[in-house]
């Protein structure tokens, strides 16, 4: 019997951009099931449910989990990782994940903690050279990196 490959990623998707989409599309090709955990944040004035809807509208086969009230402590130090992983473990509940998808150094921490595969996508941002912070700083010069549904919401909530 083959074990199902179940992957997941986490993010604020503030906003969702082509780099995130590359990661999600890669995971959908490689996994039997894929979860996206959308973290609540005040980095952007678009609610977590709206950001999750962008993903679900573009990728109906993705399972969405909402991470409300995430811990404020971030980092790769032992205490921060432990706090974040305890929170993330509660969000995942009984889901038996096998792969963690990211383009960030914390990918190793998550994968090691859960004893699963660390799957990095475009870690050096060479395929899609953009970040959400660049888009938030200058939407008009970076609109090519976001889908129309995202751009329209960004303009509406600016």
C-alpha angles and dihedrals in degrees: 000000000000118000113235115247107230118181136181143182135195132214150133092240087206083182119357107234142175092275091058089046092053089054094047094045092049091050093048089055093048104037135066089216131010132197128197116200110204114203122214112239142166092218088099131028094232114103121244091247091057091049090049089050091057089058096043092047092052096037112029092175093062118099112225125211120184120221106204121186096007119190114276093219112094132170144093095266116115096254095049093047091050092050093047094045094050088053094045092048089057091050092050093047110170096349108127102217122189103182137037117206122204145130093219137091090244088070090086092051093052094045093046093048092050094037092235138123117291104219112188121196121195092338092175094045092238097132095044109019099196141097133199091244091058090051092048090051096049116011097166093058094042103042091114087072095062134062119247093253089056095043092049091053092046091053092045094051097039 
